[in-house]
Amino acid sequence: MAHYVLAYRGGSSEPPGSEAEMNALVAAWTAWFGKLGSAVVDAGNPFAASKTVASGGAVSDGGASALAGYSIVAAADIGAASELAKGCPILAAGGSVEVYEIHPMM
């Protein structure tokens, strides 16, 4: 089985406003990861502050891609990995999931 990065983009830019909203968000992600089961290689994490370093060495605030986080899953092929991504809670918040196959180099 190959490994795939699920790169999360967008979603709500506002953090949960209450403890109940935070608990619901955590529960949604926990439930989804539970459904994925052994396909989860690395549950990943959300991203915080970012910088972009240009080819000339200039550094600017923020990432050009607006990625929100990542996870790594194992799947038979990119189609199967894409099917796994369809249940991601970020989709309900208006975000999207990009699926990338990882090519081991080292």
N, C-alpha and C positions, 0 to 999 in steps of 0.2 A: 504494500500500500504506500502511496505517496503522501506527502504532507503538504498542506495548503494553509496559507495565511488568509484569515478573514479580516480584512481591514475595514473598520467601521468609520463611516463618514457622516457628518451632520447629526441630525436628531435635535433634541431640545438643547438650546444653548444656555438655558437657565437650570441651575441645580434645583433638586426637589426643595419645595418651600417648607415642608413640614416633615416631622419624623415619620408620620404615616405614609407620606408620598415616597420617602426614601426607602422605607420598609417594603412598599409595593414594588418599587423599582428593583431592589435587591432580590425579592421573591421571584419576579419575572425572569431575571437573568439566571438565578439558581435553578428554576424549573426548566428553562431551556437547556442549560448545560446538563441537567439530569436526563433530559430526553436524548441528548447527543451521546451520553454514556462514554464508552471506551473510545469513541472517535476523538475525544478531546485529548490532544497531546499537551497543550499548554493553554489554560484558560485565558492567559494574557492579562491585560490591564487597560484601563482608560488612560489617555494621554492628558498631560497638564500643559504648562507653558511650553512654547516652542520658539526656535530661531531658525532662520534659513541662512545657509552659508552659500554664496554664489561662487561661480568658477573663478572670479577675480579676487575672492577672499572677503568681499563685503558681507557683513552680517546684518540681518534685519529681523525685527520681531515678527513672530508668527510663521507658521508653515504654509506654503503655497497650496498644499493639498487639503487642508482642514480636516485631517484625520482625527478621529475621536478615540481610537483604541484599536486593539487587535486580539485575535486568538489564533491558535494553530490547531488544525484538525487533521486526522488521517482519513483518507477516502480512496476508493478504487480508482477514481478519475475526477477530472475537474467538474464534470456534470454532477457526480454524486456529492462533491463538496459544495456545489452551488445549491443543491437540494437541501443540504444541512443548514445552509445560511438562511433559507426561507423562513425559518421560525425565529430569527433573531429579534429580540425586543427593540432594537434601535429602529427597526422598520415601522413599528407602531408609533414612534416619535417623529416620523417624517424623514428618517435617515436612510442610508443605503449601506450595503455590504459589498465590497470588492473582493473577489476571490482570486488569489495568486498561487500558482504551483511553486513550490520551493525546489530548486535544483541544487542538491548537495554538491558543494565544491571542495570541501575540506573534510 
